[in-house]
Amino acid sequence: MSRKLIFLITCILLLLFIDITSSFAANPATINVTVTIQNLSVSATGPIAFGTVTAGSATVSSSASTVTNDGNVTETYSLNLTNPGGWTAVQAAPAAEQYCLSAMFNTTGPASASFTYLNHALSTTSTACSATKFAGDQTGLSVPATGTRSLWFKFEAPSSTTVTAQQTIVVTITAAAG
């Protein structure tokens, strides 16, 4: 075969290949795939200061802590406390060296009688909010992203105590999806 013929056949095959590959090509389609990672986050204002109280007395906080869902999904809160040295939290009327700290989500300061041991008393065990647990006219249940709630406290002092220095009770609010 001559070089011209080989060159001509190569050119024809090349043109056929280009035509075949271009006939398989089509206009592309694109899909944007987006994803957001779940962020569970809660913040609360504080401290809540009861000041000096009398042994055996009960008082409702004069201000609320504003609890905010800083996450990007609906959240349900759980609450628990940490005992200060020398005192033990109870979910009943406190005796010597015992105290009761209760919490309620409510738009305004609730009356002392609105708090119940069954639904509002905090313990060292993390307890999820519900339609009744820690609920007043608000709940810590299904709080939307950026949603806020007002959390009020009632402190019932020990009936008697040897601890007279200022005590700090740490309340922990934990967020879960839902």
Backbone as numpy.savetxt, mean C-alpha at the origin, in Angstrom:
# Nx Ny Nz CAx CAy CAz Cx Cy Cz
31.23 -22.81 -73.25 30.40 -21.65 -73.25 31.29 -20.41 -73.25
30.74 -19.46 -73.91 31.52 -18.24 -74.00 31.30 -17.39 -72.76
32.20 -16.52 -72.60 32.12 -15.64 -71.43 30.90 -14.74 -71.54
30.58 -14.34 -72.74 29.42 -13.47 -72.92 28.15 -14.21 -72.55
28.08 -15.47 -72.93 26.90 -16.26 -72.64 26.78 -16.51 -71.13
27.88 -16.80 -70.47 27.88 -17.00 -69.01 27.47 -15.71 -68.32
27.98 -14.59 -68.80 27.63 -13.30 -68.22 26.14 -13.02 -68.41
25.61 -13.29 -69.61 24.20 -13.08 -69.90 23.32 -13.96 -69.03
23.67 -15.23 -68.88 22.89 -16.16 -68.04 22.94 -15.71 -66.57
24.09 -15.27 -66.10 24.24 -14.78 -64.73 23.35 -13.56 -64.51
23.34 -12.65 -65.46 22.50 -11.45 -65.35 21.03 -11.81 -65.32
20.63 -12.75 -66.16 19.22 -13.17 -66.19 18.84 -13.82 -64.86
19.70 -14.69 -64.36 19.42 -15.34 -63.06 19.37 -14.32 -61.93
20.25 -13.36 -61.99 20.25 -12.31 -60.98 18.96 -11.51 -61.02
18.50 -11.16 -62.22 17.24 -10.43 -62.36 16.06 -11.26 -61.88
16.07 -12.54 -62.20 15.00 -13.43 -61.72 15.01 -13.51 -60.19
16.19 -13.62 -59.59 16.29 -13.71 -58.12 15.76 -12.43 -57.48
16.14 -11.29 -58.01 15.66 -10.01 -57.48 14.15 -9.92 -57.60
13.61 -10.35 -58.72 12.17 -10.31 -58.93 11.46 -11.26 -57.98
12.02 -12.46 -57.77 11.40 -13.45 -56.88 11.40 -12.94 -55.43
12.54 -12.40 -54.96 12.60 -11.94 -53.57 11.72 -10.72 -53.36
11.62 -9.86 -54.36 10.76 -8.69 -54.17 9.29 -9.08 -54.20
8.95 -10.17 -54.88 7.55 -10.59 -54.89 7.15 -11.20 -53.55
8.12 -11.67 -52.71 7.81 -12.19 -51.39 7.74 -11.09 -50.34
8.35 -9.97 -50.61 8.34 -8.87 -49.65 6.98 -8.20 -49.67
6.50 -7.80 -48.47 5.22 -7.11 -48.36 5.40 -5.90 -47.47
4.39 -5.07 -47.41 4.45 -3.93 -46.50 4.49 -4.46 -45.07
5.43 -3.97 -44.25 5.52 -4.50 -42.87 4.39 -3.97 -41.99
4.06 -4.72 -40.97 3.12 -4.29 -39.93 3.90 -4.19 -38.64
3.55 -3.22 -37.81 4.23 -3.07 -36.52 3.22 -3.15 -35.39
3.67 -3.62 -34.28 2.87 -3.69 -33.07 3.69 -3.08 -31.95
3.14 -2.10 -31.27 3.80 -1.54 -30.09 3.40 -2.37 -28.89
4.35 -2.90 -28.19 4.11 -3.69 -26.99 4.60 -2.85 -25.81
3.69 -2.57 -24.88 4.06 -1.77 -23.71 3.85 -2.59 -22.46
4.58 -2.24 -21.43 4.46 -2.93 -20.15 4.79 -1.96 -19.04
4.08 -2.07 -17.94 4.37 -1.28 -16.75 4.54 -2.25 -15.58
5.59 -2.12 -14.86 5.84 -2.99 -13.70 5.00 -2.50 -12.54
4.32 -3.42 -11.88 3.49 -3.09 -10.72 4.35 -2.45 -9.63
3.86 -1.35 -9.10 4.56 -0.66 -8.02 3.61 -0.53 -6.84
3.90 -1.27 -5.77 3.13 -1.15 -4.54 3.86 -0.18 -3.63
3.18 0.88 -3.24 3.81 1.88 -2.39 2.75 2.62 -1.60
3.04 2.84 -0.34 2.13 3.59 0.52 2.96 4.55 1.35
2.42 5.72 1.61 3.07 6.69 2.49 2.04 7.21 3.49
2.55 7.71 4.60 1.66 8.24 5.64 2.34 9.42 6.33
1.53 10.40 6.69 2.06 11.54 7.42 2.09 11.23 8.91
2.93 11.91 9.62 3.04 11.70 11.06 4.15 12.57 11.58
4.44 12.56 12.83 3.90 11.66 13.85 2.53 12.13 14.35
1.88 11.23 15.03 0.65 11.53 15.76 1.05 11.62 17.22
0.81 12.77 17.83 1.25 12.99 19.22 0.03 13.12 20.14
-0.05 12.26 21.12 -1.12 12.34 22.11 -0.75 13.24 23.28
0.52 13.54 23.43 0.96 14.36 24.56 0.93 13.55 25.85
0.81 14.23 26.96 0.77 13.57 28.26 -0.67 13.15 28.57
-0.84 11.89 28.92 -2.18 11.36 29.24 -2.15 10.73 30.63
-3.29 10.58 31.20 -3.45 9.98 32.53 -3.57 8.47 32.40
-2.95 7.73 33.33 -3.10 6.28 33.36 -4.59 5.94 33.40
-4.98 4.93 32.63 -6.36 4.49 32.62 -7.27 5.34 31.73
-6.74 6.35 31.07 -7.59 7.22 30.23 -7.59 6.75 28.78
-8.54 7.28 28.02 -8.63 7.00 26.59 -8.80 8.32 25.86
-8.10 8.46 24.74 -8.20 9.69 23.97 -8.05 9.40 22.47
-8.78 10.18 21.67 -8.71 10.07 20.21 -7.75 11.16 19.73
-6.94 10.83 18.74 -5.97 11.79 18.22 -6.68 13.05 17.71
-6.00 14.18 17.86 -6.59 15.45 17.43 -6.39 15.69 15.93
-5.57 14.88 15.31 -5.39 14.97 13.86 -5.21 13.56 13.31
-5.41 13.46 11.99 -5.28 12.16 11.33 -3.96 12.09 10.59
-3.55 10.89 10.33 -2.44 10.65 9.41 -3.07 10.50 8.02
-2.51 11.19 7.03 -2.99 11.03 5.66 -2.21 9.88 5.04
-2.94 8.84 4.67 -2.34 7.65 4.07 -2.60 7.72 2.57
-1.52 7.64 1.78 -1.61 7.82 0.33 -1.11 6.58 -0.40
-1.87 6.15 -1.39 -1.43 5.08 -2.29 -0.49 5.72 -3.29
0.81 5.57 -3.09 1.84 6.11 -3.98 2.16 5.15 -5.12
1.50 4.01 -5.15 1.78 3.01 -6.17 1.00 3.30 -7.45
1.03 2.33 -8.36 0.35 2.51 -9.64 -0.77 1.50 -9.86
-1.18 0.82 -8.79 -2.29 -0.13 -8.85 -3.18 0.08 -7.62
-4.37 -0.47 -7.66 -5.25 -0.45 -6.50 -4.62 -1.27 -5.38
-4.67 -0.74 -4.15 -4.02 -1.40 -3.02 -5.00 -1.61 -1.86
-4.75 -2.66 -1.11 -5.43 -2.90 0.17 -4.34 -2.89 1.23
-4.61 -2.20 2.32 -3.62 -2.03 3.37 -3.76 -3.07 4.47
-2.65 -3.35 5.11 -2.61 -4.13 6.34 -1.91 -3.27 7.39
-2.34 -3.38 8.65 -1.78 -2.58 9.72 -1.29 -3.47 10.86
-0.22 -3.05 11.48 0.25 -3.68 12.71 1.08 -2.66 13.49
1.40 -2.99 14.71 2.21 -2.09 15.53 3.36 -2.84 16.15
4.30 -2.06 16.68 5.43 -2.60 17.42 5.34 -2.04 18.83
5.39 -2.92 19.81 5.30 -2.49 21.21 6.53 -1.70 21.64
6.31 -0.63 22.41 7.45 0.05 23.02 7.91 -0.76 24.23
9.12 -0.53 24.69 9.63 -1.26 25.84 8.76 -1.07 27.08
8.43 -2.16 27.73 7.69 -2.11 28.99 6.18 -2.21 28.86
5.63 -2.05 27.67 4.17 -2.14 27.48 3.84 -3.21 26.44
2.64 -3.78 26.60 2.15 -4.79 25.67 0.79 -4.36 25.14
0.63 -4.43 23.82 -0.65 -4.10 23.20 -1.66 -5.20 23.46
-2.89 -4.77 23.75 -4.01 -5.70 23.92 -5.16 -5.21 23.05
-6.05 -6.11 22.76 -7.24 -5.77 21.99 -8.47 -5.83 22.89
-8.31 -5.22 24.07 -9.35 -5.17 25.10 -8.98 -4.01 26.03
-9.78 -3.81 27.05 -9.46 -2.75 28.02 -8.11 -3.08 28.66
-7.17 -2.15 28.65 -5.83 -2.45 29.15 -5.76 -2.53 30.68
-4.91 -3.44 31.14 -4.59 -3.58 32.56 -3.22 -2.91 32.78
-2.59 -3.22 33.89 -1.27 -2.66 34.20 -0.27 -3.04 33.12
0.53 -2.07 32.70 1.58 -2.23 31.68 1.04 -2.72 30.33
-0.24 -2.55 30.09 -0.84 -2.86 28.80 -1.46 -1.59 28.23
-1.60 -1.53 26.94 -2.26 -0.41 26.29 -3.05 -0.94 25.10
-3.95 -0.12 24.60 -4.68 -0.46 23.39 -4.58 0.73 22.45
-4.08 0.50 21.25 -4.05 1.51 20.21 -4.96 1.02 19.09
-5.96 1.82 18.80 -6.92 1.49 17.75 -6.76 2.45 16.59
-7.16 2.00 15.40 -7.04 2.82 14.19 -8.33 2.73 13.39
-8.70 3.88 12.80 -9.92 3.93 11.99 -9.73 4.89 10.81
-10.07 4.40 9.61 -10.10 5.26 8.44 -11.44 6.00 8.44
-11.37 7.33 8.50 -12.59 8.13 8.59 -12.28 9.54 8.08
-13.24 10.19 7.45 -12.98 11.53 6.90 -12.77 12.57 7.99
-13.47 12.44 9.11 -13.32 13.38 10.22 -13.02 12.61 11.49
-12.62 13.35 12.52 -12.30 12.69 13.78 -13.49 11.93 14.35
-13.37 10.62 14.50 -14.48 9.83 15.03 -14.61 9.98 16.54
-15.79 9.74 17.03 -16.03 9.74 18.48 -15.34 8.53 19.09
-14.94 8.67 20.32 -14.26 7.58 21.03 -15.08 6.29 20.99
-16.40 6.41 21.14 -17.28 5.23 21.17 -17.37 4.54 19.81
-16.92 5.18 18.73 -16.97 4.57 17.40 -15.95 3.45 17.23
-14.90 3.48 18.04 -13.86 2.46 17.97 -14.30 1.22 18.74
-14.11 0.04 18.15 -14.39 -1.21 18.87 -13.11 -2.04 18.91
-12.98 -2.84 19.94 -11.80 -3.69 20.05 -11.75 -4.68 18.88
-12.89 -5.26 18.54 -12.95 -6.28 17.49 -12.49 -5.73 16.14
-12.93 -4.54 15.77 -12.66 -4.02 14.43 -11.54 -3.01 14.32
-11.11 -2.42 15.45 -10.17 -1.32 15.33 -8.86 -1.46 16.12
-8.81 -2.35 17.08 -7.60 -2.49 17.91 -6.47 -3.11 17.09
-5.31 -2.47 17.14 -4.12 -2.95 16.44 -3.40 -4.01 17.27
-2.66 -4.85 16.59 -1.84 -5.85 17.28 -0.49 -5.91 16.58
0.39 -6.74 17.10 1.70 -6.92 16.49 1.63 -7.80 15.24
0.49 -8.42 15.01 0.27 -9.23 13.81 -0.33 -8.36 12.72
0.24 -8.40 11.54 -0.28 -7.61 10.42 -1.67 -8.11 10.05
-2.63 -7.18 10.00 -4.02 -7.52 9.75 -4.53 -6.70 8.58
-5.12 -7.38 7.59 -5.62 -6.70 6.39 -6.89 -5.91 6.68
-6.99 -4.77 6.05 -8.20 -3.97 6.13 -9.32 -4.68 5.36
-10.55 -4.41 5.80 -11.72 -4.98 5.12 -12.83 -3.94 5.18
-14.03 -4.35 4.82 -15.17 -3.44 4.88 -15.49 -3.05 6.32
-15.01 -3.84 7.30 -15.24 -3.52 8.71 -13.95 -3.31 9.49
-12.88 -4.02 9.11 -11.61 -3.94 9.85 -10.93 -2.60 9.59
-10.74 -1.83 10.64 -10.15 -0.49 10.63 -11.01 0.50 9.84
-12.27 0.19 9.64 -13.16 1.01 8.82 -14.03 1.94 9.65
-14.19 3.13 9.11 -15.19 4.09 9.57 -16.02 4.40 8.34
-16.06 5.69 7.95 -16.73 6.01 6.69 -15.78 5.89 5.51
-14.55 5.47 5.75 -13.57 5.11 4.73 -13.00 3.75 5.10
-12.33 3.11 4.15 -11.65 1.85 4.43 -10.25 1.89 3.83
-9.45 0.94 4.22 -8.14 0.74 3.61 -8.20 -0.38 2.59
-9.40 -0.62 2.08 -9.66 -1.70 1.13 -9.81 -1.12 -0.27
-9.09 -1.67 -1.23 -9.20 -1.27 -2.64 -9.03 0.23 -2.84
-7.93 0.77 -2.33 -7.63 2.20 -2.48 -7.00 2.41 -3.86
-7.60 3.26 -4.70 -7.06 3.45 -6.05 -5.71 4.17 -6.02
-4.93 4.01 -7.09 -3.65 4.70 -7.20 -3.88 6.19 -6.99
-3.02 6.82 -6.23 -3.06 8.24 -5.81 -4.17 8.54 -4.81
-4.95 7.53 -4.42 -6.03 7.74 -3.45 -5.47 8.01 -2.06
-6.21 8.82 -1.28 -5.80 9.11 0.09 -6.91 8.71 1.05
-6.51 8.41 2.27 -7.43 8.10 3.35 -6.93 8.81 4.61
-7.85 9.14 5.50 -7.49 9.73 6.79 -7.55 8.64 7.85
-6.44 8.43 8.56 -6.34 7.38 9.57 -6.25 8.03 10.94
-7.25 7.76 11.77 -7.36 8.31 13.12 -6.99 7.22 14.12
-6.51 7.65 15.29 -6.09 6.71 16.33 -6.78 7.01 17.65
-7.00 5.96 18.40 -7.48 6.07 19.79 -6.47 5.34 20.66
-5.99 6.03 21.69 -5.02 5.44 22.62 -5.68 5.24 23.97
-5.61 4.02 24.48 -6.08 3.69 25.81 -4.86 3.35 26.65
-4.60 4.19 27.63 -3.40 4.07 28.47 -3.49 2.88 29.43
-2.34 2.38 29.85 -2.34 1.32 30.87 -3.10 1.78 32.11
-3.76 0.84 32.77 -4.48 1.20 34.00 -3.49 1.70 35.05
-2.28 1.16 35.02 -1.17 1.65 35.85 0.13 1.25 35.15
1.19 2.03 35.41 2.46 1.75 34.76 3.62 2.35 35.53
4.76 1.73 35.40 5.98 2.30 35.96 6.74 3.10 34.89
6.26 3.01 33.65 6.90 3.70 32.52 6.27 5.08 32.38
7.04 6.12 32.67 6.50 7.48 32.58 7.22 8.33 31.53
8.27 7.79 30.92 8.95 8.51 29.84 8.11 8.39 28.55
8.30 9.33 27.66 7.58 9.28 26.39 7.83 7.96 25.68
6.77 7.34 25.20 6.86 6.07 24.48 6.55 6.29 23.00
7.18 5.53 22.13 6.90 5.58 20.70 6.38 4.23 20.26
5.17 4.24 19.72 4.55 3.04 19.17 4.63 3.17 17.66
5.31 2.26 17.02 5.46 2.32 15.56 4.30 1.55 14.93
3.54 2.23 14.07 2.46 1.60 13.32 2.97 1.41 11.90
2.85 0.19 11.39 3.31 -0.13 10.05 2.10 -0.38 9.16
2.09 0.29 8.01 1.05 0.11 7.01 1.72 -0.56 5.81
1.19 -1.71 5.42 1.74 -2.46 4.30 0.71 -2.50 3.19
1.16 -2.34 1.95 0.26 -2.36 0.80 0.37 -3.69 0.06
-0.79 -4.18 -0.37 -0.86 -5.36 -1.23 -1.76 -5.03 -2.41
-1.53 -5.65 -3.54 -2.38 -5.40 -4.72 -3.80 -5.83 -4.42
-4.73 -5.00 -4.83 -6.14 -5.37 -4.67 -6.97 -4.35 -4.11
